[in-house]
Amino acid sequence: MTARHIPIQLVPASAPSLLRPEADDLTQAVPDSLGRPMRDLRISVTDRCNFRCTYCMPKDRFGRDHAFLERSDLLSFEEITRIARLFVAEGVRKIRITGGEPLLRRQLERLIESLARLDVELTLTTNGALLAQKAHSLADAGLNRVTVSMDALDDTVFGRMNDVGFPVARVLEGIAAAEGAGLGPVKVNCVVKRGVNDCQILPLAEHFRGSPHILRFIEFMDVGNSNGWRMDTVLPSREVLARIDAAHPLQAVAPHYRGEVAERWRYRDGMGEIGVISSVTHAFCGDCTRMRLSPEGRLFTCLFAHEGHDLRAPLRTEADDDNLRRRIRAIWRARDDRYSELRGDATRPDKIEMSYIGG
């Protein structure tokens, strides 16, 4: 199929059904060195995962002898909650729980319950393997919404991606359970690798078309150094959109808020919404509002960072809240990251892995 031009027709920014009125209220947020406010905190609660996705935790690098973090190294739920409360005081309005696979962290509902008391939107990203069992307890604890990673609808292709033979049906059960628990609309993320699972773009689109869920296609990124990333394995988002638009015409939609990662599109016949995340071909560093906290308490100011800032040591040496807030504020104010815009050395050996810090 030959890609054709997709006509761009933006929905007016004033459309009340599409925009949250509070979304851009960032006047009190701390700006970094490039004027970007701090709005989002992503908290990785474990570096372990039960999948071995080739773009994240390939088996040849994360085999049985891989040394994961010891439990004693991980921040406790009380320590995470304390840090999160300080970030909220500094302007954060959204917290996302990530991993690894966060549902592998024991009694995660306890952490959700504590964070739900903060004035934030509380979300979680999961591979969906344990979601059917945990959706209702997560919702009862106060989780607002989930994002599920799902890279194919076909079992054979999905098995090649997750590399542990996990069936698609169980992920779909998890999505249904999340919807039933009130954690929807579920966002479904598909990382697209050219020649590997790009044959699944249209089947996935047609499966979720007409549902309340929002399917998003993510360009294969050069996070870390273990996933064999090459530019020729990237399928640009414009090609993804062209394939879907050829079958089901699309219309561009205005973003919900400043710094939204996904570019939004909806079907012209009203059958739902999709998104694309184009961090390789169309960098969004200029509006990046995210800070990341690793499982053992290091702050990272960029997904492509090579070093973090230790918060666990001051946490465990009885630093008071004012001291910790000053540290957080100083780290953010000095932030000048814009890796995707500059597209630096993709092979530098010290970049952090996505399985450790979350996507």
Protein Blocks (a to p, Z undefined) as FASTA:
>chain_A
ZZdddddddddfklmklpcfklmmmklpccdfkopacfbdcddfbfbdfbdcfklmgfkl
mcfklccddfklpccfklmmmmmmmmmmnopabdcddedjfklpghklmmmmmmmmpccd
dddddehlmmmmmmmmmmmnopabdcdddfbfbfklmmmmnonopafklmmmmmmmmmmn
opaccdddddddehklmmmmmmmmmmmgopabdcddddddfehjknopafklpccfklmm
mmmmmmmccdddddfbghiabacdddfklnaccddddfklmccklmccbdcddfkopacf
bfkbcbdcdfklmmmnopafklmmmmmmmmmmmpccdfklnopafkbckbccfklnoZZ
